[in-house]
Each structure stands twice: as structure tokens, then as C-alpha cells.
Amino acid sequence: MTRVRFAPSPTGTLHVGNALSAVANRRFGDWMLLRIDDTDAARNVPGGEQAILGDLRWLGIDWDEGPVRQSDRAERHLEAARTAGLPQRFEGVMLWRDEGPPTFHLASVVDDIDFAITHVIRGSDHRANEELHAALHEALGSKPPHVIHHGLVVGDDGKKLSKRAEGATVASLRDAGYPAEGVRAYLDELDLPKHDVHLDLDRIRSLSVDVLGQLDDEALAERVGVPVEAAPLLRGAHDLVEARALARTVLDPPSNTVLLSPETLERFVELRSQLPDVLEQDEAKTVVRELKAVGGNLRALRVALTGQERGPELWAVLRALPRDEALRRALP
């Protein structure tokens, strides 16, 4: 059995590069430990662990054991060092601090031993630790796991991607409206890159469009938080933020609208009054056709209903608005 671990530090929302490691470990491992590397208390932030758990769940990444906090196992780490007769400084690196707590290096190796980790999959920025950790395994009487390093996700300049950069964190991608499936598909596509890769927001956007396009009306409306009859308004949106904005242009009442072409609005009121509270697609399209047939000013109707001269197809606007709301907007 392949046993892996994903071991983030609780410093806030996941960096997209850490998310790549999480996806790779979950795909590769038969069994995965979620370990929280919180040995450096100065870097830990309140709520950081919960932010990580939320990001992982949003991406659809589960784990078989954990979260295990290294801080809760400090005595075990120190006991392993004492039993093996390790000095505080091993190959020039501190294994525990003067005040007692173990450092990341000791804690990580002891945890890998205790949880029988067979493969360590992580970013190439950890490559410098490989030789030291292998020596620690040997000193503790253990065979080191197989280590796989993957390239980092970097910015356009090829440098480490700052968490402040656009799209650099899972939270920022979620806030930008990309569906989780689109972000996960992008990370799956990257697989285990041998070299650093540039963050490709255009690709994430393209995958997100595909995801949204495959959702049925009910699922799409639920994601956006609108009634299912408003789903046609959302088609063609590149992300959930754009979809919500499209919905708001119709569902939010227009302000200070000047009603034009009263004869078109009167005919619309006549037609709409005879139909159900919520129109089906065919019914909404029939209203539009009948207005066209009598030379109705469809632009004037759109302005009356939405306050805008352009927007989603008019039949979709009619389907999204309940009868009483549509009549209220069309009546002087």
C-alpha cells in the first residue's frame, strides 16, 4: 500500500502550489495522512488550520487520517531523539529548540516513521531537506520513504508566486468565482511537473466555463443562489461572479426607468397577465414572438424590465421574472 502525507503549515489559505501537492498526494496515495506542520509557532495564524481544511474540502480532497498536529506529538518526537541518542544539533541543524519543542526536521521524520509513510511528494523547494532527512531516518533506524519532488507554480516572471498575487491562493480563486471542479481539473492537468510552471489563469477560466456549461439549470442556479427559472440568464458566464452579476441585472429592480413605447408595454401586460406566475421557456419565447409579430419595440420592453438596453436574451428575462414583478415594472 502506498502511504502518503500532505503536511501544510497553518499559515492561512492554501497556496495554489501547496494545493498541487495535495492533489498529487491524493491521486498517488492509497492512504493519505493530513498532518499540520505547526512546529514554528511564530508563523501559525489564528484560523489557519480551519482555512486549510476548508480549502481541501472545497477542492474535493479527502484524507484517511488526521488532521494530526505536530505540536500535539512533541513529546513523542523528543522521546525518539533521546532513544536514538541524537544530539540537539545534527549535521549542523537544530533538532529541538533550547526551550524544548522539536523543530520541523525532527518532527517530520519521526512522524513519517510512526505513520509508515512510504512516499513523500512535495514541491522542489523542499529538495534541500532530502539529504538531512535521509540521514535522520538512518540515525533513527528507519528506511527513508521514496521522495518525489515536483516543480513549483510560479508567476509570469518565473519567481515564487506571492500569496498576494492574483489567483495565488485557493481562497482567491474561489472568491473570483471559479468553480471548485475547474480549479481541481487544472491541478489534475499539471500532474507532477518536472519543472516550474507558470500559473495559467486563462486555462483555469476555460476549464471553469466548461464546468459551468455542463451543469443543469437546477445545479447552476443553486451555485449562484438564484431561483431555477433564472438559470438561463447565467448561461455563457465565465465564472460564478460574472453569473451573479448577470442575474442581478435582471432580478434587481431598475431605478428611475423611463417607460417608452406604451403600446408595446400595454400588449406585453395583456399577454403576461394571462400566463402562469413563472413562465416555462416555450411560454416566454411565445410572448417574444407575439410582440415581434405586431411590431413591438422589444428594446423598450427590455429597458422597462431591466433598465438596460442590452443583456441576456429577452425570453430569459421574462422567464426569470415572476408575473407580478414583470407587470409592476412594465406598468406606468
N, C-alpha and C positions, 0 to 999 in steps of 0.2 A: 504493500500500500504506500502510495506517495503522500507524505505528510508535510504540509507547508504551513507557513505562518505569515500573516500580514501584521506588521508591527508599527503603526503610526505613533507619533508623539502627539499629545493632546494640546496642540497649539492653535486649534480652531479648524475651520472648514478645510476639507482635503484639497491639497494642490492637485491639479489635473495629472501631474506626473505620478503622485502617490496613488491616485485613482487607477492609473495604468498598471501599477504594481499590484493593486488589489484585484483587478480584473484578471491579470495574468496568473496570479496565485490561485484564484478560484477556479479558473479554467484548467489549470495544470494539476491541481491537487485533488486527490481522492478525499482528503480530510484537511480542514484548514482551521488553524487557531487564530483568533483575533487577540493580539497582545497589545497592550497600551504601554509604550515605552516612555514612562513618566519619571525616569530617574533624575532628570535635570529639572528640579522644581522651579527654577527661575524662568524657564521657558514655557511652563504649563500655564494655560489661561483658563479662567472660570468658564465652565460650559464647553470646553474644548473637546472633551470626550464625547459628550452628547451630540455635538455638531458632527463629529466623525461618524458616529453610529447612524445619525440621520442621513448623511450623505451616502453611506454604504447601502442603507435600505432603499433610498431613492433610486440608486443605480441597479437595484435588484441583486445585490451581492449578499449572500448569507455566509454563515460560518458554523463550524461544528462544535466549537468550544470557545468560551470567552464571553465578554472581554476579561482577560486576565491582566491585572495591573502589576507592573514590575515592582512598584513601591510596596505592594502587599506581600511580596516574596523576598524582601531584603534579607531577612534572617536566613532564609534558605541559600541565598547567593553567598553570603559571608561564611555560612557553615561549609559549603562546598570548597571555598578557598582555604579555610582552615584545615579541613580534612586532607586536602592535597598538599598542604604546606606551602601555598603560594605566598610570595612576598607582596606587600602593598603595591610596590612598583614592579611591574612585569614587562620586560623588554622595553623599558623606558616609559611605560604607560601606567597611570594610576588605576588600580582596580577597585579601590574604595577610598572615600574621602576621609580626611583626618577626623571629621565629626562622626564617621561611621557608615553612612549609606554607600552602597556599591555604585560604581559608575556603569554606564551603558555597556561597556565591553564585557565585564564580568557577568552582569545580569543577563545579557543577551545569550552568551554561550551556555550558561547554566540552564537557562530556560529552554534553549534548543535541545540540550541533553535530556532534561526532565520530560519534555513533551515529545521526545523521539522524532524530532524534525529531520526529514530525510533530504529535503531540498530547500534552499534559500534562494528566493527570486526577488531581486531588488534592483534599484537604479544603479547606474555605473558610478554615481558619486560615492557609493559605499565600497568601491573596489579597494580603496586603501586599507580597509579594515580586514580584508580577507586573510592576509598572512598572519596578522596578530591573532585573529580568532581561531585559525587553524592550530596555532601554537598553544593557545589556551585549551582547546579541545584535547590536544595531546597531553598537556600537563594535568588535565583533569581525568585522564584515562578514557577518553572518548574518541570515536572516529568522527571527524567533521562531516557535516552534510555536504551534498553536492551544491555548489554555488553557481547561480546563473545571473549575470548582470545584463540589464537591458539599457538601451540608450535613453537619454532624458528628453522630456518635452521642453523645448526652448523657444525663445522669442524670435522675431524676424532677424535680429542681429546675431543670432546664434548663441546668445548668452543665457544664463539661467533665467527662467521666467519668474519675474516677481509676482507675488500674490496680488499685487495691486494692478497688474496688467489685465486688460480685457480678456475675459474667458479663462483666466489662470486658475480659478478655483471651481469646484463643483457648485458651490453656492452661487457664484456669479453666473454660471451657465444656466442654472435653474432660474435665477432671477431674471435673466434675459429672455426667458420663455421657451428655451429649448426643452423638448420632452425628454424624459429620462432615457427612453429607448433610443433616441437619436444620439445622445452622448455615449451611451453604452455601446452602440454599434460602432461609433468612431474609435473607441478604445479597443474594441474587439478587432477592428481592422488593423490597428497598429501592431497587434500581436506582441511579439518580443523584439522590438527593433534593435539591430546590432549597433546602430549609430544614433546619435541625437536626431530628433525630428522636430520640425517647426510646427507649432500649434496652428492648425488649419481650421479657422472658424468658418470659412466658406464650405468646407466639407461637412462640418457639423450641421451647418444650416441646411445643406442639401439633404442630408440624412433625416433631419427633422421634418422637412417638407414631406418626404416620403412617409414618415411615420404618421403625421397628421392626416395625410391623404388616405391612408389605409384605415383610419378609424371610422366606424359608422357614426350616424348622426347622434345617437344617444351617448356614445363614449366621448365624442368630440365636445358636445355641449357640456358634459359633466366636467371635463378637463378645464373648460373655460369658465364654467359657473353660470351658464345661461340656460333658459328653457330649451328643450329639444327642438321646438319649432324654429328657434333662431339659428340652428346649426348651419343651414345653407348660407347664412351671412359670412360664415367663418371660412368657407372653402377658398383655398388659394392663399391663405395666410402662411407666412414663412415660419412663424413661431407663435407661442401662446400669448405673448404680449401683444403682438400685432392682431391676433384673433380677438382678444378682449377689446382692443381699440376699435376694430371693425364693428363689434357688437354694440359698443357704446354709441357709435354714430347713429344707430337706429333706435336702440332701446331707450336711450336718454331723450326726453322730450326736447325739441328745439326751442330756442328762445327768440322772441321778437321776430317771428317769421311773418313776412308779408305774403298774404294769400293772393295768388294770381289765378287767372283763368277760372272764374267762378263756375262756368258751365261744366268744365271738366270735373271740378270738385263735387258739384251737385250730382252729376251722373255717378261718380265714384260712391258717394254716400248712398244713393239709391241701390247700387249693386251690392255694396258691402253690407248694408242693413239686412239684406235677405239671406245672408250666408251665416254659417256657424261662427262661434266665438273665435275659434282657431281654424285657419284655413289649411287644407291639405295642399300639396304642391300643385296638383291639377286645377284646383279651385282658384288658387292665386294666379296661375297663368291664364286662366279663363277671364278673370277680371281685367288683366292687362290687355288681352286680345280684344275684348269688347270695347274697351276705351280707345284702342287703336282704330277699331272699325268705324267709330263715329268721329274720328279726327281729334281725339282728346289730346290735351297738352300733358304728356307724361312727365315732362320736366317740371311743370308746375305742381303736379301731384307729388313728385319726389321732394320738392322743396317744402311743400306743406307738411309732409310726413317726417322728414329728417332734417330740414333746414339746410340741406346740401344739394348742389346741382349734380353731383356725381357720387357714386358709391356702389354698393352691391346691386345685383340685378333687382329690378323693381318687384318682381314676383316674390323674391326672397324677403324683401322689406315687408310686403303685405302678409306673408306667412308668419313673420316674426312678431307682428303687432296684433294683439287681441282686438276684437271688433270695436269695443267701446273706446279704446285708446286711439285706434285709427280714425274713428269718426270724430272724436274730440279734436284731433289735430287738423282734420280736413274742414271742419265747420267754422264759419266766421264767428 
